[in-house]
């Protein structure tokens, strides 16, 4: 357990000892199935049979291996979708979660489960993304909205303009908006219409797969 300016982080094991979870307050920000044969399975909101798994399946099948940006590290689960030769830039403002996700005694998604290369960039994603070259990323994943307090400055017209500037012409922006407290769908609908983007939403109720959570994702693209 660790408390800092951004709140309280907890790492817990299930009573059976086969699942490890990362909590920020009362919200799960990732889980890992324990055991060598299961540790690299994308789990919780990021399961391969869920919305973001579907998006990465299409992206990696057609990709020119452009880098991927992720805003929100959590336990590092999304890094399991990296492919050989692919660069993941993972932005997070909280040094505590960076330490937790990078510690192989706690989670091993980053240390053991990435096929490409990655770097964790500490700082506010909106400010740090400004430093990336224009048109640099093939996909930008915004995964910072599942807690009861969301970084609203990442969901503005100006923020979307920034994402589009850093996105390749045929790139994808994916928003993870699973939230017990806030309905962000109308906001993203308005943002996408104002920007003239195509937008799709998928609600996934979960399922029987071990470690899978239901989730809600929105994807946007110019075409």
C-alpha positions in Angstrom: 0.0 0.0 0.0 1.3 3.5 -0.9 -0.3 6.9 -0.5 0.8 10.0 -2.4 -0.6 13.2 -3.8 -2.6 11.3 -6.4 -4.3 8.9 -3.9 -3.8 5.4 -2.5 -2.4 2.5 -4.5 -2.8 -1.1 -3.2 -1.5 -4.4 -4.6 -3.5 -7.4 -3.4 -3.5 -11.2 -4.0 -6.8 -13.1 -4.3 -7.5 -15.6 -1.5 -6.7 -18.4 -3.9 -3.3 -16.8 -4.7 -3.7 -17.0 -8.4 -4.7 -13.4 -9.2 -2.9 -10.1 -8.3 -4.8 -6.8 -8.6 -3.8 -3.2 -8.6 -6.2 -0.8 -6.9 -6.3 3.0 -7.0 -8.7 3.8 -4.2 -11.5 1.3 -4.8 -11.0 1.0 -8.6 -9.1 -1.9 -10.1 -6.4 -0.6 -12.5 -5.2 -3.9 -13.8 -4.8 -7.5 -12.7 -2.4 -10.3 -13.6 -3.0 -14.0 -13.6 -0.2 -15.6 -11.6 1.8 -18.5 -13.0 4.3 -18.7 -15.8 1.8 -20.0 -18.3 -0.7 -17.2 -17.6 1.3 -14.1 -16.6 1.3 -12.7 -20.2 -2.5 -13.0 -20.8 -4.1 -9.6 -21.3 -6.7 -9.5 -18.5 -9.3 -7.2 -16.8 -10.5 -4.5 -19.2 -7.9 -5.3 -21.8 -8.7 -9.0 -22.6 -8.1 -10.1 -26.1 -11.8 -11.0 -26.6 -12.8 -7.5 -25.4 -13.0 -4.2 -27.3 -9.3 -3.2 -27.1 -8.2 -6.7 -28.0 -10.3 -6.4 -31.1 -8.8 -3.0 -31.9 -5.2 -4.3 -31.5 -5.9 -7.4 -33.5 -6.9 -5.3 -36.5 -4.2 -2.7 -35.9 -1.3 -5.2 -35.6 -2.6 -7.2 -38.6 -2.4 -4.1 -40.8 0.2 -2.0 -39.1 3.2 -0.4 -40.6 4.7 -0.8 -37.2 4.2 2.8 -36.2 4.7 3.6 -32.5 1.8 3.3 -30.1 1.1 5.9 -27.3 -0.7 4.9 -24.1 -1.8 7.5 -21.6 -2.3 5.6 -18.3 0.1 2.8 -17.2 -1.9 0.9 -14.6 -0.3 -2.5 -14.1 1.2 -2.4 -17.7 -1.2 -4.8 -19.3 -1.5 -3.0 -22.7 2.2 -3.6 -23.3 1.4 -7.2 -23.9 0.0 -6.1 -27.3 3.3 -4.9 -28.6 4.8 -6.7 -31.5 8.4 -7.2 -32.5 10.0 -4.0 -33.7 7.1 -1.9 -32.4 7.6 1.0 -29.9 5.2 1.7 -27.1 5.4 5.1 -25.3 3.5 4.9 -22.0 2.7 8.2 -20.3 1.8 8.4 -16.6 1.8 11.3 -14.2 2.1 9.2 -11.0 5.6 8.0 -10.0 4.1 5.4 -7.6 2.3 3.5 -10.3 5.4 3.6 -12.5 7.4 2.0 -9.6 4.7 -0.6 -9.0 4.2 -1.6 -12.7 8.0 -1.7 -13.2 8.7 -4.0 -10.2 8.8 -7.6 -11.4 8.1 -8.7 -7.8 4.6 -7.2 -8.2 3.7 -7.2 -12.0 5.7 -8.7 -14.9 3.7 -7.3 -17.9 6.5 -4.8 -18.6 9.5 -7.0 -17.7 8.4 -10.3 -19.2 5.5 -9.8 -21.7 6.5 -7.2 -24.2 7.6 -8.3 -27.7 8.5 -4.8 -28.8 10.3 -2.0 -27.0 8.7 0.4 -24.6 9.5 3.5 -22.5 7.6 4.9 -19.6 7.4 8.7 -19.8 6.7 10.3 -16.4 4.5 13.5 -16.5 1.2 14.8 -17.6 0.3 13.1 -20.9 -1.1 16.2 -22.5 2.0 18.2 -21.8 4.4 15.4 -22.7 2.6 14.5 -25.9 3.4 17.9 -27.2 7.1 16.8 -27.4 6.3 13.9 -29.8 6.8 14.6 -33.5 3.6 15.3 -35.5 2.1 12.3 -37.2 4.3 10.0 -35.1 1.8 7.5 -33.6 -0.3 4.9 -35.4 -2.5 4.5 -32.3 -3.1 6.6 -29.2 -4.8 4.9 -26.3 -6.3 7.1 -23.5 -6.8 5.0 -20.4 -7.1 7.5 -17.6 -10.8 7.7 -17.0 -11.9 4.7 -14.9 -11.6 6.3 -11.4 -14.1 8.6 -9.7 -12.0 11.6 -10.5 -11.0 11.9 -14.2 -8.4 14.2 -15.8 -10.9 16.4 -17.6 -8.1 18.2 -19.4 -7.5 15.0 -21.5 -11.1 15.2 -22.8 -11.4 18.7 -24.3 -11.5 19.9 -27.9 -8.0 21.2 -27.6 -6.7 17.9 -26.3 -8.3 16.0 -29.2 -6.7 18.5 -31.6 -3.3 17.6 -30.0 -4.0 13.8 -30.3 -4.9 14.3 -34.0 -1.7 16.3 -34.6 0.4 13.5 -33.2 -1.5 10.8 -35.0 -0.6 9.4 -38.4 -3.3 10.2 -41.1 -4.8 6.7 -40.9 -4.3 6.4 -37.2 -6.7 5.4 -34.4 -7.5 7.0 -31.0 -9.0 4.6 -28.4 -10.7 5.8 -25.2 -11.3 3.5 -22.3 -14.4 5.0 -20.5 -15.5 2.2 -18.2 -16.6 4.1 -15.1 -18.9 3.4 -12.2 -19.6 7.1 -11.6 -19.5 9.0 -14.9 -21.1 8.6 -18.3 -18.5 9.9 -20.7 -20.2 8.6 -23.9 -22.1 11.9 -24.6 -18.9 13.9 -24.2 -16.9 11.8 -26.6 -19.8 11.8 -29.0 -19.8 15.6 -29.1 -16.0 15.8 -29.4 -15.9 13.3 -32.4 -18.7 15.2 -34.2 -17.1 18.6 -33.7 -13.8 17.2 -35.1 -15.5 15.5 -38.0 -14.3 12.0 -37.0 -15.8 8.6 -37.3 -16.4 7.1 -33.9 -17.5 3.7 -32.7 -18.4 2.4 -29.3 -18.4 -1.1 -27.9 -19.8 -2.3 -24.6 -18.5 -5.6 -23.5 -20.3 -7.3 -20.5 -17.3 -9.5 -19.6 -17.6 -13.2 -19.8 -16.4 -16.5 -18.3 -12.8 -16.1 -19.3 -10.5 -16.0 -16.3 -9.6 -12.5 -15.2 -11.8 -10.8 -17.8 -13.8 -7.7 -16.8 -16.5 -6.0 -18.7 -15.4 -2.7 -20.4 -16.6 0.2 -22.5 -14.4 1.6 -25.2 -14.7 4.3 -27.9 -12.5 4.4 -31.0 -12.1 7.4 -33.3 -10.4 7.9 -36.7 -10.4 10.4 -39.5 -11.8 7.8 -41.9 
